[in-house]
């Protein structure tokens, strides 16, 4: 068996009408609705798969960490 380095990106879009006390509450409620639909697989989604080079990935992580520390 061979080991693969795979990056997976999923894109989900949901539209919800929610009643809430504030925009923050409404966003949290809509986010939960989306999570529930994803878990129940009731929503269309797009998946993108890519095999990545582990050396390039580690270099990217180091550069990102350096940028965040500046």
PDB file of N, CA, C and O in Angstrom:
ATOM      1  N   UNK A   1       0.838  -1.171   0.000  1.00  0.00           N
ATOM      2  CA  UNK A   1       0.000   0.000   0.000  1.00  0.00           C
ATOM      3  C   UNK A   1       0.885   1.237   0.000  1.00  0.00           C
ATOM      4  O   UNK A   1       1.937   1.242   0.639  1.00  0.00           O
ATOM      5  N   UNK A   2       0.475   2.289  -0.709  1.00  0.00           N
ATOM      6  CA  UNK A   2       1.248   3.511  -0.860  1.00  0.00           C
ATOM      7  C   UNK A   2       0.588   4.650  -0.080  1.00  0.00           C
ATOM      8  O   UNK A   2      -0.637   4.706   0.027  1.00  0.00           O
ATOM      9  N   UNK A   3       1.406   5.559   0.465  1.00  0.00           N
ATOM     10  CA  UNK A   3       0.902   6.729   1.169  1.00  0.00           C
ATOM     11  C   UNK A   3       0.835   7.910   0.211  1.00  0.00           C
ATOM     12  O   UNK A   3       1.779   8.173  -0.533  1.00  0.00           O
ATOM     13  N   UNK A   4      -0.288   8.618   0.236  1.00  0.00           N
ATOM     14  CA  UNK A   4      -0.492   9.786  -0.617  1.00  0.00           C
ATOM     15  C   UNK A   4      -0.737  11.006   0.260  1.00  0.00           C
ATOM     16  O   UNK A   4      -1.375  10.902   1.307  1.00  0.00           O
ATOM     17  N   UNK A   5      -0.237  12.150  -0.158  1.00  0.00           N
ATOM     18  CA  UNK A   5      -0.524  13.431   0.484  1.00  0.00           C
ATOM     19  C   UNK A   5      -1.630  14.083  -0.340  1.00  0.00           C
ATOM     20  O   UNK A   5      -1.394  14.514  -1.468  1.00  0.00           O
ATOM     21  N   UNK A   6      -2.823  14.155   0.214  1.00  0.00           N
ATOM     22  CA  UNK A   6      -3.978  14.656  -0.533  1.00  0.00           C
ATOM     23  C   UNK A   6      -4.570  15.878   0.170  1.00  0.00           C
ATOM     24  O   UNK A   6      -4.828  15.858   1.374  1.00  0.00           O
ATOM     25  N   UNK A   7      -4.778  16.938  -0.606  1.00  0.00           N
ATOM     26  CA  UNK A   7      -5.481  18.119  -0.125  1.00  0.00           C
ATOM     27  C   UNK A   7      -6.917  18.007  -0.616  1.00  0.00           C
ATOM     28  O   UNK A   7      -7.156  17.733  -1.792  1.00  0.00           O
ATOM     29  N   UNK A   8      -7.863  18.215   0.277  1.00  0.00           N
ATOM     30  CA  UNK A   8      -9.278  18.162  -0.078  1.00  0.00           C
ATOM     31  C   UNK A   8      -9.899  19.502   0.284  1.00  0.00           C
ATOM     32  O   UNK A   8      -9.743  19.991   1.403  1.00  0.00           O
ATOM     33  N   UNK A   9     -10.604  20.089  -0.673  1.00  0.00           N
ATOM     34  CA  UNK A   9     -11.321  21.332  -0.420  1.00  0.00           C
ATOM     35  C   UNK A   9     -12.770  21.102  -0.800  1.00  0.00           C
ATOM     36  O   UNK A   9     -13.061  20.577  -1.875  1.00  0.00           O
ATOM     37  N   UNK A  10     -13.668  21.490   0.073  1.00  0.00           N
ATOM     38  CA  UNK A  10     -15.093  21.343  -0.199  1.00  0.00           C
ATOM     39  C   UNK A  10     -15.734  22.723  -0.190  1.00  0.00           C
ATOM     40  O   UNK A  10     -15.421  23.563   0.653  1.00  0.00           O
ATOM     41  N   UNK A  11     -16.615  22.937  -1.120  1.00  0.00           N
ATOM     42  CA  UNK A  11     -17.315  24.212  -1.221  1.00  0.00           C
ATOM     43  C   UNK A  11     -18.806  23.957  -1.068  1.00  0.00           C
ATOM     44  O   UNK A  11     -19.411  23.252  -1.875  1.00  0.00           O
ATOM     45  N   UNK A  12     -19.390  24.532  -0.031  1.00  0.00           N
ATOM     46  CA  UNK A  12     -20.813  24.374   0.250  1.00  0.00           C
ATOM     47  C   UNK A  12     -21.454  25.759   0.267  1.00  0.00           C
ATOM     48  O   UNK A  12     -20.860  26.721   0.754  1.00  0.00           O
ATOM     49  N   UNK A  13     -22.641  25.850  -0.257  1.00  0.00           N
ATOM     50  CA  UNK A  13     -23.392  27.096  -0.203  1.00  0.00           C
ATOM     51  C   UNK A  13     -24.812  26.786   0.242  1.00  0.00           C
ATOM     52  O   UNK A  13     -25.477  25.917  -0.320  1.00  0.00           O
ATOM     53  N   UNK A  14     -25.259  27.496   1.241  1.00  0.00           N
ATOM     54  CA  UNK A  14     -26.628  27.314   1.711  1.00  0.00           C
ATOM     55  C   UNK A  14     -27.292  28.671   1.890  1.00  0.00           C
ATOM     56  O   UNK A  14     -26.620  29.663   2.171  1.00  0.00           O
ATOM     57  N   UNK A  15     -28.590  28.714   1.730  1.00  0.00           N
ATOM     58  CA  UNK A  15     -29.364  29.941   1.896  1.00  0.00           C
ATOM     59  C   UNK A  15     -30.431  29.683   2.952  1.00  0.00           C
ATOM     60  O   UNK A  15     -31.227  28.752   2.824  1.00  0.00           O
ATOM     61  N   UNK A  16     -30.445  30.513   4.000  1.00  0.00           N
ATOM     62  CA  UNK A  16     -31.333  30.269   5.126  1.00  0.00           C
ATOM     63  C   UNK A  16     -32.016  31.558   5.555  1.00  0.00           C
ATOM     64  O   UNK A  16     -31.409  32.629   5.515  1.00  0.00           O
ATOM     65  N   UNK A  17     -33.256  31.463   5.959  1.00  0.00           N
ATOM     66  CA  UNK A  17     -33.978  32.568   6.570  1.00  0.00           C
ATOM     67  C   UNK A  17     -34.058  32.232   8.049  1.00  0.00           C
ATOM     68  O   UNK A  17     -34.683  31.241   8.427  1.00  0.00           O
ATOM     69  N   UNK A  18     -33.431  33.047   8.890  1.00  0.00           N
ATOM     70  CA  UNK A  18     -33.401  32.783  10.327  1.00  0.00           C
ATOM     71  C   UNK A  18     -33.869  34.019  11.079  1.00  0.00           C
ATOM     72  O   UNK A  18     -33.635  35.146  10.642  1.00  0.00           O
ATOM     73  N   UNK A  19     -34.518  33.807  12.188  1.00  0.00           N
ATOM     74  CA  UNK A  19     -34.917  34.890  13.077  1.00  0.00           C
ATOM     75  C   UNK A  19     -33.953  34.895  14.255  1.00  0.00           C
ATOM     76  O   UNK A  19     -33.746  33.871  14.906  1.00  0.00           O
ATOM     77  N   UNK A  20     -33.362  36.071  14.525  1.00  0.00           N
ATOM     78  CA  UNK A  20     -32.358  36.160  15.583  1.00  0.00           C
ATOM     79  C   UNK A  20     -32.381  37.552  16.194  1.00  0.00           C
ATOM     80  O   UNK A  20     -32.967  38.478  15.634  1.00  0.00           O
ATOM     81  N   UNK A  21     -31.739  37.690  17.346  1.00  0.00           N
ATOM     82  CA  UNK A  21     -31.635  38.966  18.042  1.00  0.00           C
ATOM     83  C   UNK A  21     -30.617  39.902  17.395  1.00  0.00           C
ATOM     84  O   UNK A  21     -30.748  41.122  17.485  1.00  0.00           O
ATOM     85  N   UNK A  22     -29.595  39.327  16.737  1.00  0.00           N
ATOM     86  CA  UNK A  22     -28.538  40.146  16.135  1.00  0.00           C
ATOM     87  C   UNK A  22     -28.000  39.447  14.890  1.00  0.00           C
ATOM     88  O   UNK A  22     -28.276  38.271  14.650  1.00  0.00           O
ATOM     89  N   UNK A  23     -27.230  40.191  14.108  1.00  0.00           N
ATOM     90  CA  UNK A  23     -26.605  39.615  12.919  1.00  0.00           C
ATOM     91  C   UNK A  23     -25.649  38.494  13.319  1.00  0.00           C
ATOM     92  O   UNK A  23     -25.602  37.460  12.652  1.00  0.00           O
ATOM     93  N   UNK A  24     -24.891  38.683  14.392  1.00  0.00           N
ATOM     94  CA  UNK A  24     -23.973  37.628  14.854  1.00  0.00           C
ATOM     95  C   UNK A  24     -24.732  36.346  15.171  1.00  0.00           C
ATOM     96  O   UNK A  24     -24.305  35.252  14.800  1.00  0.00           O
ATOM     97  N   UNK A  25     -25.860  36.489  15.861  1.00  0.00           N
ATOM     98  CA  UNK A  25     -26.677  35.311  16.184  1.00  0.00           C
ATOM     99  C   UNK A  25     -27.221  34.666  14.917  1.00  0.00           C
ATOM    100  O   UNK A  25     -27.240  33.441  14.798  1.00  0.00           O
ATOM    101  N   UNK A  26     -27.662  35.491  13.972  1.00  0.00           N
ATOM    102  CA  UNK A  26     -28.202  34.963  12.717  1.00  0.00           C
ATOM    103  C   UNK A  26     -27.130  34.205  11.942  1.00  0.00           C
ATOM    104  O   UNK A  26     -27.404  33.147  11.376  1.00  0.00           O
ATOM    105  N   UNK A  27     -25.905  34.743  11.914  1.00  0.00           N
ATOM    106  CA  UNK A  27     -24.808  34.059  11.223  1.00  0.00           C
ATOM    107  C   UNK A  27     -24.495  32.728  11.884  1.00  0.00           C
ATOM    108  O   UNK A  27     -24.270  31.730  11.199  1.00  0.00           O
ATOM    109  N   UNK A  28     -24.479  32.706  13.212  1.00  0.00           N
ATOM    110  CA  UNK A  28     -24.203  31.457  13.932  1.00  0.00           C
ATOM    111  C   UNK A  28     -25.296  30.426  13.659  1.00  0.00           C
ATOM    112  O   UNK A  28     -25.010  29.242  13.484  1.00  0.00           O
ATOM    113  N   UNK A  29     -26.539  30.878  13.624  1.00  0.00           N
ATOM    114  CA  UNK A  29     -27.648  29.960  13.355  1.00  0.00           C
ATOM    115  C   UNK A  29     -27.580  29.423  11.927  1.00  0.00           C
ATOM    116  O   UNK A  29     -27.807  28.235  11.697  1.00  0.00           O
ATOM    117  N   UNK A  30     -27.269  30.297  10.970  1.00  0.00           N
ATOM    118  CA  UNK A  30     -27.157  29.868   9.575  1.00  0.00           C
ATOM    119  C   UNK A  30     -25.990  28.894   9.411  1.00  0.00           C
ATOM    120  O   UNK A  30     -26.087  27.921   8.663  1.00  0.00           O
ATOM    121  N   UNK A  31     -24.894  29.161  10.110  1.00  0.00           N
ATOM    122  CA  UNK A  31     -23.747  28.255  10.056  1.00  0.00           C
ATOM    123  C   UNK A  31     -24.138  26.872  10.582  1.00  0.00           C
ATOM    124  O   UNK A  31     -23.759  25.853  10.004  1.00  0.00           O
ATOM    125  N   UNK A  32     -24.886  26.843  11.664  1.00  0.00           N
ATOM    126  CA  UNK A  32     -25.325  25.555  12.220  1.00  0.00           C
ATOM    127  C   UNK A  32     -26.254  24.842  11.246  1.00  0.00           C
ATOM    128  O   UNK A  32     -26.173  23.623  11.096  1.00  0.00           O
ATOM    129  N   UNK A  33     -27.135  25.589  10.581  1.00  0.00           N
ATOM    130  CA  UNK A  33     -28.015  24.983   9.566  1.00  0.00           C
ATOM    131  C   UNK A  33     -27.188  24.332   8.466  1.00  0.00           C
ATOM    132  O   UNK A  33     -27.483  23.219   8.030  1.00  0.00           O
ATOM    133  N   UNK A  34     -26.146  25.040   8.019  1.00  0.00           N
ATOM    134  CA  UNK A  34     -25.289  24.491   6.970  1.00  0.00           C
ATOM    135  C   UNK A  34     -24.584  23.225   7.457  1.00  0.00           C
ATOM    136  O   UNK A  34     -24.542  22.224   6.742  1.00  0.00           O
ATOM    137  N   UNK A  35     -24.029  23.267   8.673  1.00  0.00           N
ATOM    138  CA  UNK A  35     -23.358  22.082   9.219  1.00  0.00           C
ATOM    139  C   UNK A  35     -24.317  20.898   9.297  1.00  0.00           C
ATOM    140  O   UNK A  35     -23.950  19.770   8.969  1.00  0.00           O
ATOM    141  N   UNK A  36     -25.552  21.164   9.736  1.00  0.00           N
ATOM    142  CA  UNK A  36     -26.542  20.093   9.835  1.00  0.00           C
ATOM    143  C   UNK A  36     -26.834  19.491   8.461  1.00  0.00           C
ATOM    144  O   UNK A  36     -26.927  18.272   8.321  1.00  0.00           O
ATOM    145  N   UNK A  37     -26.979  20.346   7.450  1.00  0.00           N
ATOM    146  CA  UNK A  37     -27.255  19.840   6.108  1.00  0.00           C
ATOM    147  C   UNK A  37     -26.071  19.069   5.541  1.00  0.00           C
ATOM    148  O   UNK A  37     -26.256  18.061   4.858  1.00  0.00           O
ATOM    149  N   UNK A  38     -24.868  19.531   5.817  1.00  0.00           N
ATOM    150  CA  UNK A  38     -23.677  18.814   5.351  1.00  0.00           C
ATOM    151  C   UNK A  38     -23.643  17.426   5.989  1.00  0.00           C
ATOM    152  O   UNK A  38     -23.427  16.421   5.311  1.00  0.00           O
ATOM    153  N   UNK A  39     -23.859  17.391   7.302  1.00  0.00           N
ATOM    154  CA  UNK A  39     -23.816  16.119   8.028  1.00  0.00           C
ATOM    155  C   UNK A  39     -24.881  15.154   7.506  1.00  0.00           C
ATOM    156  O   UNK A  39     -24.641  13.950   7.413  1.00  0.00           O
ATOM    157  N   UNK A  40     -26.034  15.675   7.173  1.00  0.00           N
ATOM    158  CA  UNK A  40     -27.130  14.841   6.681  1.00  0.00           C
ATOM    159  C   UNK A  40     -27.063  14.618   5.172  1.00  0.00           C
ATOM    160  O   UNK A  40     -27.891  13.908   4.600  1.00  0.00           O
ATOM    161  N   UNK A  41     -26.060  15.237   4.532  1.00  0.00           N
ATOM    162  CA  UNK A  41     -25.836  15.106   3.086  1.00  0.00           C
ATOM    163  C   UNK A  41     -27.064  15.497   2.274  1.00  0.00           C
ATOM    164  O   UNK A  41     -27.413  14.840   1.293  1.00  0.00           O
ATOM    165  N   UNK A  42     -27.702  16.564   2.694  1.00  0.00           N
ATOM    166  CA  UNK A  42     -28.878  17.063   1.979  1.00  0.00           C
ATOM    167  C   UNK A  42     -28.539  18.263   1.108  1.00  0.00           C
ATOM    168  O   UNK A  42     -29.438  18.905   0.565  1.00  0.00           O
ATOM    169  N   UNK A  43     -27.274  18.570   0.967  1.00  0.00           N
ATOM    170  CA  UNK A  43     -26.881  19.781   0.256  1.00  0.00           C
ATOM    171  C   UNK A  43     -25.874  19.426  -0.831  1.00  0.00           C
ATOM    172  O   UNK A  43     -25.015  18.566  -0.639  1.00  0.00           O
ATOM    173  N   UNK A  44     -25.990  20.093  -1.967  1.00  0.00           N
ATOM    174  CA  UNK A  44     -25.026  19.874  -3.039  1.00  0.00           C
ATOM    175  C   UNK A  44     -23.679  20.442  -2.627  1.00  0.00           C
ATOM    176  O   UNK A  44     -23.602  21.450  -1.924  1.00  0.00           O
ATOM    177  N   UNK A  45     -22.637  19.792  -3.067  1.00  0.00           N
ATOM    178  CA  UNK A  45     -21.301  20.259  -2.719  1.00  0.00           C
ATOM    179  C   UNK A  45     -20.353  20.012  -3.877  1.00  0.00           C
ATOM    180  O   UNK A  45     -20.623  19.218  -4.778  1.00  0.00           O
ATOM    181  N   UNK A  46     -19.251  20.709  -3.825  1.00  0.00           N
ATOM    182  CA  UNK A  46     -18.191  20.551  -4.814  1.00  0.00           C
ATOM    183  C   UNK A  46     -16.937  20.145  -4.048  1.00  0.00           C
ATOM    184  O   UNK A  46     -16.546  20.806  -3.086  1.00  0.00           O
ATOM    185  N   UNK A  47     -16.319  19.066  -4.475  1.00  0.00           N
ATOM    186  CA  UNK A  47     -15.075  18.621  -3.861  1.00  0.00           C
ATOM    187  C   UNK A  47     -13.940  18.760  -4.854  1.00  0.00           C
ATOM    188  O   UNK A  47     -14.103  18.486  -6.044  1.00  0.00           O
ATOM    189  N   UNK A  48     -12.799  19.183  -4.362  1.00  0.00           N
ATOM    190  CA  UNK A  48     -11.598  19.352  -5.171  1.00  0.00           C
ATOM    191  C   UNK A  48     -10.476  18.581  -4.485  1.00  0.00           C
ATOM    192  O   UNK A  48     -10.184  18.816  -3.313  1.00  0.00           O
ATOM    193  N   UNK A  49      -9.853  17.669  -5.208  1.00  0.00           N
ATOM    194  CA  UNK A  49      -8.774  16.854  -4.665  1.00  0.00           C
ATOM    195  C   UNK A  49      -7.482  17.158  -5.407  1.00  0.00           C
ATOM    196  O   UNK A  49      -7.486  17.365  -6.620  1.00  0.00           O
ATOM    197  N   UNK A  50      -6.382  17.183  -4.675  1.00  0.00           N
ATOM    198  CA  UNK A  50      -5.092  17.423  -5.297  1.00  0.00           C
ATOM    199  C   UNK A  50      -4.014  16.717  -4.490  1.00  0.00           C
ATOM    200  O   UNK A  50      -3.968  16.836  -3.265  1.00  0.00           O
ATOM    201  N   UNK A  51      -3.160  15.991  -5.167  1.00  0.00           N
ATOM    202  CA  UNK A  51      -2.011  15.407  -4.486  1.00  0.00           C
ATOM    203  C   UNK A  51      -0.973  16.516  -4.349  1.00  0.00           C
ATOM    204  O   UNK A  51      -0.707  17.245  -5.304  1.00  0.00           O
ATOM    205  N   UNK A  52      -0.381  16.644  -3.141  1.00  0.00           N
ATOM    206  CA  UNK A  52       0.573  17.721  -2.926  1.00  0.00           C
ATOM    207  C   UNK A  52       1.931  17.173  -2.535  1.00  0.00           C
ATOM    208  O   UNK A  52       2.059  16.053  -2.040  1.00  0.00           O
ATOM    209  N   UNK A  53       2.943  17.999  -2.773  1.00  0.00           N
ATOM    210  CA  UNK A  53       4.320  17.665  -2.415  1.00  0.00           C
ATOM    211  C   UNK A  53       4.527  18.078  -0.959  1.00  0.00           C
ATOM    212  O   UNK A  53       4.350  19.246  -0.614  1.00  0.00           O
ATOM    213  N   UNK A  54       4.896  17.136  -0.114  1.00  0.00           N
ATOM    214  CA  UNK A  54       5.018  17.402   1.320  1.00  0.00           C
ATOM    215  C   UNK A  54       6.074  18.465   1.617  1.00  0.00           C
ATOM    216  O   UNK A  54       5.895  19.256   2.543  1.00  0.00           O
ATOM    217  N   UNK A  55       7.161  18.506   0.862  1.00  0.00           N
ATOM    218  CA  UNK A  55       8.212  19.501   1.074  1.00  0.00           C
ATOM    219  C   UNK A  55       7.683  20.904   0.811  1.00  0.00           C
ATOM    220  O   UNK A  55       7.944  21.824   1.586  1.00  0.00           O
ATOM    221  N   UNK A  56       6.942  21.071  -0.276  1.00  0.00           N
ATOM    222  CA  UNK A  56       6.355  22.377  -0.588  1.00  0.00           C
ATOM    223  C   UNK A  56       5.334  22.777   0.479  1.00  0.00           C
ATOM    224  O   UNK A  56       5.251  23.946   0.858  1.00  0.00           O
ATOM    225  N   UNK A  57       4.567  21.815   0.954  1.00  0.00           N
ATOM    226  CA  UNK A  57       3.560  22.091   1.984  1.00  0.00           C
ATOM    227  C   UNK A  57       4.229  22.582   3.266  1.00  0.00           C
ATOM    228  O   UNK A  57       3.773  23.556   3.865  1.00  0.00           O
ATOM    229  N   UNK A  58       5.300  21.920   3.690  1.00  0.00           N
ATOM    230  CA  UNK A  58       6.005  22.316   4.911  1.00  0.00           C
ATOM    231  C   UNK A  58       6.608  23.706   4.751  1.00  0.00           C
ATOM    232  O   UNK A  58       6.576  24.503   5.689  1.00  0.00           O
ATOM    233  N   UNK A  59       7.161  24.011   3.570  1.00  0.00           N
ATOM    234  CA  UNK A  59       7.729  25.338   3.318  1.00  0.00           C
ATOM    235  C   UNK A  59       6.632  26.396   3.386  1.00  0.00           C
ATOM    236  O   UNK A  59       6.852  27.479   3.929  1.00  0.00           O
ATOM    237  N   UNK A  60       5.467  26.097   2.849  1.00  0.00           N
ATOM    238  CA  UNK A  60       4.339  27.026   2.892  1.00  0.00           C
ATOM    239  C   UNK A  60       3.906  27.274   4.336  1.00  0.00           C
ATOM    240  O   UNK A  60       3.638  28.414   4.715  1.00  0.00           O
ATOM    241  N   UNK A  61       3.835  26.209   5.146  1.00  0.00           N
ATOM    242  CA  UNK A  61       3.455  26.356   6.557  1.00  0.00           C
ATOM    243  C   UNK A  61       4.451  27.251   7.293  1.00  0.00           C
ATOM    244  O   UNK A  61       4.053  28.116   8.074  1.00  0.00           O
ATOM    245  N   UNK A  62       5.745  27.045   7.044  1.00  0.00           N
ATOM    246  CA  UNK A  62       6.772  27.849   7.708  1.00  0.00           C
ATOM    247  C   UNK A  62       6.654  29.313   7.302  1.00  0.00           C
ATOM    248  O   UNK A  62       6.771  30.201   8.147  1.00  0.00           O
ATOM    249  N   UNK A  63       6.422  29.573   6.016  1.00  0.00           N
ATOM    250  CA  UNK A  63       6.279  30.944   5.535  1.00  0.00           C
ATOM    251  C   UNK A  63       5.047  31.600   6.150  1.00  0.00           C
ATOM    252  O   UNK A  63       5.095  32.768   6.536  1.00  0.00           O
ATOM    253  N   UNK A  64       3.965  30.871   6.242  1.00  0.00           N
ATOM    254  CA  UNK A  64       2.737  31.413   6.839  1.00  0.00           C
ATOM    255  C   UNK A  64       2.969  31.737   8.310  1.00  0.00           C
ATOM    256  O   UNK A  64       2.544  32.791   8.785  1.00  0.00           O
ATOM    257  N   UNK A  65       3.638  30.843   9.038  1.00  0.00           N
ATOM    258  CA  UNK A  65       3.919  31.083  10.456  1.00  0.00           C
ATOM    259  C   UNK A  65       4.817  32.294  10.623  1.00  0.00           C
ATOM    260  O   UNK A  65       4.624  33.092  11.540  1.00  0.00           O
ATOM    261  N   UNK A  66       5.790  32.433   9.751  1.00  0.00           N
ATOM    262  CA  UNK A  66       6.681  33.593   9.819  1.00  0.00           C
ATOM    263  C   UNK A  66       5.893  34.880   9.581  1.00  0.00           C
ATOM    264  O   UNK A  66       6.078  35.865  10.296  1.00  0.00           O
ATOM    265  N   UNK A  67       5.009  34.871   8.570  1.00  0.00           N
ATOM    266  CA  UNK A  67       4.198  36.044   8.265  1.00  0.00           C
ATOM    267  C   UNK A  67       3.288  36.427   9.419  1.00  0.00           C
ATOM    268  O   UNK A  67       3.093  37.611   9.692  1.00  0.00           O
ATOM    269  N   UNK A  68       2.736  35.441  10.090  1.00  0.00           N
ATOM    270  CA  UNK A  68       1.838  35.706  11.216  1.00  0.00           C
ATOM    271  C   UNK A  68       2.588  36.232  12.435  1.00  0.00           C
ATOM    272  O   UNK A  68       1.998  36.889  13.292  1.00  0.00           O
ATOM    273  N   UNK A  69       3.886  35.946  12.516  1.00  0.00           N
ATOM    274  CA  UNK A  69       4.678  36.399  13.678  1.00  0.00           C
ATOM    275  C   UNK A  69       5.208  37.811  13.473  1.00  0.00           C
ATOM    276  O   UNK A  69       5.752  38.392  14.412  1.00  0.00           O
ATOM    277  N   UNK A  70       5.074  38.377  12.298  1.00  0.00           N
ATOM    278  CA  UNK A  70       5.587  39.718  12.017  1.00  0.00           C
ATOM    279  C   UNK A  70       4.680  40.795  12.516  1.00  0.00           C
ATOM    280  O   UNK A  70       4.979  41.978  12.353  1.00  0.00           O
TER     281      UNK A  70
END
